[in-house]
Amino acid sequence: MTSSQPEYVFTRDYVDRNRLNLQHYLWVEQFGYYIHPHIPPPGPQHRIADIGTGTGVWLMDLSARLPATVRLEGLDVSLAATTPAGWVPSNVSFREWNIKQEPPEDLIEQYDIIHVRFLLFVLLDDEIPGVLQRLMKLLKPGGHLQWEESDVSSARIEKTQPDNKIEAVTRLLKLSSGLDSRLKPTWVPKLAELAEGVGLCDVHVDKRDTERTPRYLAFAVFESNLTFFEMFAHTTRNEVYAKELQKLMPEVIEESRRGVCWDYPRLIVVAKKPIPTS
């Protein structure tokens, strides 16, 4: 990443916050759980972290489903997107931490569960092993990591009729990836292998291929993703891209309303920090 590129490719405004909240509910609707069934249910004194917490919606939604004594903590490089304090449950708190830096000493081995979701456009491929190592430092021995991502590298275009036009949607998929290497991640399908590579164990993958995704959900996700491109145009301030996007978006919307979208596999990787043997 060059010095001219922003740390975050989106806008951290109300459009971005709405996208994050909507995609949370679409994700839970597809997978049907907040904490993977392979992870033991949190006890009343457990401590759970949400890394890259964004709006904090996962934590706040989870708080209503757990004992009020469970400590739920959101960590992010910026807290600009979090919900105003007066509307946050009493057992939810937020703290700044950049996942690309070493964790604070007071957080080492403090968490029973660490949750991560949607860092695919934040991290570069070669950063993932270091991030996994830092997350493992935060886990208690025997604690669990749950990392959720979309495999956009495996995206494919779907259509309701064989003769539906897909030229604009195809062009949109290609338009941004050449401007920022973070927009074409290839590490997501290798995440389970990378987790094992840093010493995590009991790795399990819950993968929802495009065939297992109801078409109405796939289309809803597609439409929520259309905000990506305009936000990216704003943060990059690339005039050529912005002009091309302005011309292309009406064509994309027309194609989509005739029954075209893109879809991709989604996966949840669960792993455990080993308990040292005496």
Secondary structure, DSSP 8 states (H G I E B T S, - for coil): --TTS-SSSS--SHHHHHHHHHHHHHHHHHH--SS-TTS----TT-EEEEET-TT-HHHHHHHTTS-TTSEEEEEES--TTS--GGGS-TTEEEEE--TTS---GGGTT-EEEEEEE--TTT--GGGHHHHHHHHHHHEEEEEEEEEEEE-GGG-EEEESSTT---HHHHHHHHHTTTT-GGGS---GGGHHHHHHHTT-EEEEEEEE-GGGS-HHHHHHHHHHHHHHHHHHHHHHT-HHHHHHHHHHHHHHHHHHHTTEEEE--EEEEEEE------
